[in-house]
Amino acid sequence: MIKIIFVINSLASGGAERVMSVLANEFVDIGYDVSIISKAHYPPFYKLKEKIRVIFPQNKINYKNKISTLWGRLNVYRNIYNILKQEKPDLVIPFSTTTNGTVILICKILRLKVIACEHSNYKVNINSFPTWFIKRWIYPKANFLTVLTKRDKDQFYGHFMKNVKVMPNPLPIKPIDNQNNSQREKTILAIGSLSRWKIKGFDNLLKIYSQIVPKYPEWKLKIAGGGNPDFIHSLVKKYNISKEIELLGEVKNIQEIMQKSSIFVLPSRWEGLPMVLIEAMSQGMACIAYDCFTGPADIITNNVDGILIEDQNEKEFIQKISLLIENESLRKELGRNAVKTSENFLPDKIVAQWQKLIHETIHE
């Protein structure tokens, strides 16, 4: 039996955490021995199968000053080193840039096979020396690096490393079998952490929506996601749209909310490969997204299964939302095609790619 250990920052809610949970569950189903090392001691937000062992290294970090913080983090990685040394897995799969960088080095010392997973586009924090150093000099030392889009491979990683594979995220929910659009509410839905409002473009979304409300007062904007809502509340007050917007907080029944909503919006300034967009498409929603760097263009075919907007073109975004609000038949057509497109990301298809990569890595 192939023994695999994932390493991740935490098991809280988030895109990378959800992807890892799906992969871990799927790997168990095909007969792998799967464990997860979580650096932060949070209970799993996403459901994990009973056979998956979750390991929390001793990681109480004293953030009193820089020295104690550094010492605490070094202890976390020392514990991870000891765990991997004792467990002797056939393969280690770390997630996120900083974790990737350290775990790759640990695996090289222990002579363990490692596939590092990058879940942001290559530009994220690239001007930070530690991030640049990890991506440019440590990633090539992994057996393989997986990235989310062809653009990441072609425009950056492919220039200095051969062991890089494009690996899309698996869809964590089942596409709907049929669409009953008559039951959909007049709701525009957005999803993301409120604390990451700048990355997710929620400030621009509220500005855009404030211009939608006067013409279509019966429509409501809902934002699902955890994080600090203070800044969002200040913008809601500024634009005087408190009656037309609802902050849902962190929710686990997002599938049900998507099935009741009509339009999904992704106003992000940048992405990796946005899972929420694929999920919304799988539930038959009419989706509209900025053609930001990177992700949406790898998922949506413009005017076929969704609408792509020139990056950060607010005027066009307003026009296209208005078009979708007014044109129910277009919403239905985009939603039907979106469900078909989402099937390209079904777990069995993505896991088959992973199985091939795992076999290649272990036996190289």
N, C-alpha and C positions, 0 to 999 in steps of 0.2 A: 504494500500500500504506500502510495506517495504521501509524504508528510510535508505539509505546507504551513508556514507561519506568516501571517500578516502582521505588519507593524504600522500603527496609525497614532495620530496625536490624541484622539479621543473617540468615544462612541456616541457623542452627542449628535443632534440633528445637523445635517449638512449634506452637500452634494457628494463629496468624496466618501463620507461615512456611509451614505446610502448605497453607493456603488460597491464599496467593499463588502457591505452586508449581503447584497444580492450575490456577489461572486462567492463569498464564503458559503452561503446556503446552497448554491448550485454545485460547488465543488464537493460538498458533503454528499449530495445526491448521486454524484458519479463515482463515489467511492474513495475520495481523498480524505486523509486525516488532517483536519483543519484546526488551527489555533489562532488566536488573535492577541497580540500584545498591544494594549492601549496605554499610552503614556499618562493620560489623565484618568483619574478614578471616577468616571461617570458611568451610571448604569446604561446599557444599550438602549438608544432611542428607537432603533429599528429592530424588529423581531429577528432573533437568531435561533437556528435549530439547536436542539438539546445536545447534539454530538459535538458542537463547536465549543472548545475550551477558551475562555477569556482569561487572560493573564494581566494583572495590574502590577507592574514593578513598583517597589517602594519609591514614591515620587513626591514626598512632601517637600515642597520648595519654599524656602524662606525668602520672600521678595523684599526684605528690609533694605538691602543695598545691592549694588552690582556684583560684589564679590560673593555674597551668600546666594544670589540668584544663579550665578555661574556655577558655583559649587553644587547647588541642588540639581541643576540640569546635567552636570557631569555625572552625578550619582545615578540619575535616571538611565543614562546611556551605559554606565558601568553595569547596572543591573540587567539591562537588555543584553549586553555582551555575555553576562553569565548565564542568562536564560538560554540564549541561542547556543552557547557552548555546551550546556547540559542537554538540551533537546536534540541537537544535531539534525535539524530538518533537511529534507532533500532540496527544499527551495524556500527562500525568504522573499516576501513581496511587501516592500514598504510603500507608503502613500505620503505625498506632499514633499515639497522641495527640501526643507531643512531635515526632516526625518530621513528622506532618501539619502542625502549626503552623508550623514553619520552612519546609517545602517549599511550603506555600500562599503564603507571603510571597515566596519566591524566584520562584515562577511568576507572581505578580502583577507583579513587577518586570520579568521577562522576557516578559511578555504571553503566557504559555503556558496552555493549558487544563489544569485539574486536577480530579480526582475524589478526594477524601480518603476513606479507609476507616477507620471506627472499629470496633475489634474487642473492645471492652469495653462494659459498660453505662454509661450516662451518670453514674451515681453514683460510679464509681471515681475516687478522688483529687479529687473535686469540691471538697472543702474546701481543697485546695492552690491558692493564688492563680494560679500559672502554668497549672495544668490548667484551672481555671475560666475564666481569661482566653482560653485557646486555644479552648475549647469554646463560650464565649459570644460572643467578638468576632472571632476569626480564622476559625473554621469557616464563618460566613456569607459570607466572601470567596471561598471555593472555588466553582467552577462547580456542583459537587454534592458532597454528603456522603452516604455510604452508612452505614447503621446496621443492626444485626442483627435487631432486633425492633420490632414495632409499638409496644410500650410505650415504648421509647427515643424514638421519634418523637412519640408522642402526649403523653407526660408531660414532655418536656423540649425537644428540638430544635424540634419543630413550633410552639412558642410564640414563637420569635424568628427562624425562618428557613423559607423556602418550598422552598429547593433541597435537600431531604433526601429520600432514598429508602431504603425498607427493602429490604435485599439479603441474603438468607440465604446461608450458606456452602455451597459445593458439596461433595457427598460424594466423598471421594478414593478410595474403594475400591468394587468392584462388589458389589452385594447377592448373597447366595447364591441359587442356583436351587432348591435343595431342602434340607431339613433332616433330618439323620440324628441325631436327639437321643439315640439309643441309644449313640452314640460320645462324647457329651459327658461330661466329667469332673465330679465333685462339687466344682466350683470357683466361688468368688465372685471376680470380677475388678474391680479399680479401676485407673484410669489417671490419671497426672498427675505433675508435678514434685514431688519430695520436699522440695525447698527451699521450695516454696510450699504447705506442708502446712496452713497455717492457712486460706488461701483455698480449698483443695481439701477441707478438712474431714477430713483423714486422722487427726487426733488424736481426733475424735469417732468415726470409723469403727473405730479400734482399740478404743476403749472399748465400742462396740456389739458388735464381734465377740467381745470377751472374754466377753460374756454369751451369745453364740450357741454358742461352742465346747463348753461342758459338755453341752449337749443334743444337739448334732450334731457329735460329734468326728471323723466321717469326712469332713466338709467342710473345705476349705482356702481361705484368703484369699490371693490374689496381687495385688500392686501393681506395675504397670509404670510406669516413669518414671525419668528421670535426676535429678540434683540431689544435695544433701548429705543422706545418710541418718541422720546422727547422732541427730537428735531422734526420728525414727521408731524407731530402734534402742532408745533409752531408754524409749519407751512400750511396745515389745514386751517388754522386760525387766520393766517395771513390772507389766504385765498377765500376765506369764508365759505368753506364747503363741508362743514362738519356734519350736515344732515345728509349729504350725498356720498359720504365715504365711510367705510367700516373697516377697522383694523381687527382681523380675526385672531391675531396672535399665532402661537405655534400650534399647528393642528396635525393630527394623525389621520384624519378622514379626508385627506385632500382629494382623493379619487371621487368621493361623493360630491364635493363642492364643485369639482370640474365638470361633472356630469350635469349639474344644475345651471352652470354659468354658460354664457353665450360666446364671449370674446376673451381671449387671453392675450395679454400684452407683455412684451419683454423690452423694456426701455434701457437695457444695460449699456454702460460705457465700454465694458469688455466682458468677455466670458471665456470659458474653456470649451466645453461642449455642454450647453445648458440642458440638464436632465428635465427641468421643469417644462421646458418647451416640448420635448419629446413626449412627456407625460400628458401635457395638455392636448397635443395632437392625437394621442392614443384614445382620449376620451371624447373625440369628435368636436373639439372646440375650434372656432375660427381664430387662427393665430396671426398676430402681427408683431414683428420684431425689427429692431434696428439691425442693419448689416454691420454689426460691430466686430471688433477683432477679439476673438475668433468664435466660431460655432454656428450661429444661425444659418449662414450660407451653406454649411455642410449638411444642414437638416432640411431647410425649406427650399422648395422650387417656387420662385416667385409667381404669384397669381395662379398657381396650380394647387398646392396644398397649404398655402399660407401667403402672407404678404411680407416682403422684405422692404424696409425703408432705408433710404440713404442715411448713413451713420450720422445720428444726432440732428437730423433735419426735422425740427419740431413742426414746421408748417405742413410738411408732407404727412407726418404722423397724425396730425389732427384731421387732415383730409381723408386719410384712409380709415381711421376709426369712424368718422362720420359716414363714410361709404358703407362700412360693415353694419353700422347701426340701422341705416336706411334700407339696406338690401338683404332681406332675410334669405332669399334664394342663394345669394353668393355665400352667405355664412354656411348654409347647408352643404353647398358644393365643396367649399374649402374643408369643411369638417369631415365629409366622407373621404376625400382624398387624403386628408391628414392621417386618418386611422390606418389606411393602407401603407402610407410611408412609415408610420411608427413601427410596423411589423418588421422592418429591416433591423430593428434594434432589440428584437425579442431575445431573451436570455439564452435560449438554446443555440441561436446563431452566433452570439458573441462568445459564449462558452466554448463552442467548437473551435473558434479561433484561439482561445486561451489554451485549450488542450494541445493544440498543435505547437504553440509557442512553449508551453511547459515541457513537452516531450523533447523539443529541439534543445531547450536549455539544459535539461538534466542529462541528456545523452551527447551533448556536444563534446 
